[in-house]
Amino acid sequence: ADVVGACVAAAAAVDQSLASDIRLRIARVLAATDIDPSTVTCWTEGDGTGLDVHVGVPGQLPHGVEQAIAVRALDALRSSGRTFGRVDVHVHDSAPAL
């Protein structure tokens, strides 16, 4: 059995679920900026005990809007039941470099 493949697939499914929840939670904030939630990208990077949650949006946002998005992203993570020693949310004006 491909244990590594199964773990990677499970992690991807969790990330997709979290990304969907974040998009739902930030939809009202984005509506005020005329940004379509379907254009928002979300991804995570973990180091074992900590997690970095990245939210990519098309264009620059006012600082207050970035903060509102970050708070809702943290709420989505909290609601997922996952716990980490450290969580940082980063709102970027673009998608991740591939």
C-alpha positions as CSV (number, residue, x, y, z in Angstrom):
1,A,0.0,0.0,0.0
2,D,1.1,3.5,-0.7
3,V,1.1,5.0,2.7
4,V,2.8,8.3,1.7
5,G,0.4,8.8,-1.2
6,A,-2.6,8.2,1.1
7,C,-1.2,10.7,3.6
8,V,-0.6,13.3,0.9
9,A,-4.2,12.8,-0.5
10,A,-5.6,13.1,3.0
11,A,-3.7,16.3,3.7
12,A,-4.9,17.8,0.4
13,A,-8.5,17.0,1.2
14,V,-8.2,18.7,4.6
15,D,-6.6,21.8,2.9
16,Q,-9.4,21.9,0.3
17,S,-12.0,21.7,3.0
18,L,-10.3,24.5,5.0
19,A,-10.0,26.6,1.8
20,S,-13.7,26.2,1.0
21,D,-14.6,27.2,4.6
22,I,-12.3,30.3,4.4
23,R,-13.9,31.3,1.1
24,L,-17.4,31.1,2.6
25,R,-16.4,33.0,5.7
26,I,-14.7,35.9,3.7
27,A,-17.4,36.2,1.0
28,R,-19.2,39.2,2.7
29,V,-15.9,41.0,3.2
30,L,-14.9,40.4,-0.4
31,A,-18.3,41.6,-1.6
32,A,-17.4,45.1,-0.3
33,T,-14.3,45.0,-2.5
34,D,-15.9,43.6,-5.6
35,I,-13.6,40.5,-5.5
36,D,-15.2,37.2,-6.5
37,P,-14.5,34.6,-3.8
38,S,-13.9,32.0,-6.5
39,T,-10.7,33.9,-7.5
40,V,-9.2,33.6,-4.0
41,T,-6.6,30.9,-3.4
42,C,-5.8,29.3,0.0
43,W,-2.9,27.1,0.9
44,T,-1.1,26.0,4.1
45,E,2.4,25.3,5.1
46,G,3.2,23.4,8.3
47,D,6.3,22.6,10.2
48,G,5.0,20.0,12.6
49,T,3.7,22.3,15.5
50,G,3.0,25.5,13.6
51,L,0.9,26.4,10.6
52,D,1.0,29.2,8.1
53,V,-2.3,29.8,6.3
54,H,-2.0,31.8,3.1
55,V,-4.9,33.6,1.4
56,G,-4.2,34.9,-2.1
57,V,-6.4,37.6,-3.5
58,P,-6.3,39.4,-6.8
59,G,-4.9,42.9,-6.0
60,Q,-4.0,45.0,-3.1
61,L,-6.5,45.4,-0.3
62,P,-6.8,48.0,2.5
63,H,-5.1,46.9,5.7
64,G,-8.5,46.7,7.5
65,V,-9.8,44.3,4.9
66,E,-6.7,42.1,5.1
67,Q,-7.2,41.9,8.9
68,A,-10.9,41.0,8.5
69,I,-9.9,38.2,6.1
70,A,-7.2,37.0,8.5
71,V,-9.7,36.9,11.4
72,R,-12.2,34.8,9.4
73,A,-9.4,32.5,8.2
74,L,-8.4,31.9,11.9
75,D,-12.1,31.2,12.7
76,A,-12.3,28.7,9.9
77,L,-9.2,26.9,11.2
78,R,-10.5,26.9,14.8
79,S,-13.9,25.5,13.6
80,S,-12.1,22.7,11.8
81,G,-10.9,21.2,15.1
82,R,-7.3,21.3,14.2
83,T,-4.9,22.8,16.8
84,F,-1.4,24.1,16.4
85,G,1.2,25.7,18.7
86,R,1.5,28.6,16.3
87,V,-0.8,29.9,13.5
88,D,0.0,32.8,11.2
89,V,-2.3,34.0,8.5
90,H,-0.8,35.8,5.5
91,V,-3.0,37.7,3.0
92,H,-1.2,38.1,-0.3
93,D,-2.1,40.1,-3.4
94,S,-1.4,37.2,-5.6
95,A,-1.6,33.4,-5.8
96,P,1.4,31.3,-4.8
97,A,4.3,30.9,-7.2
98,L,4.3,27.4,-8.7
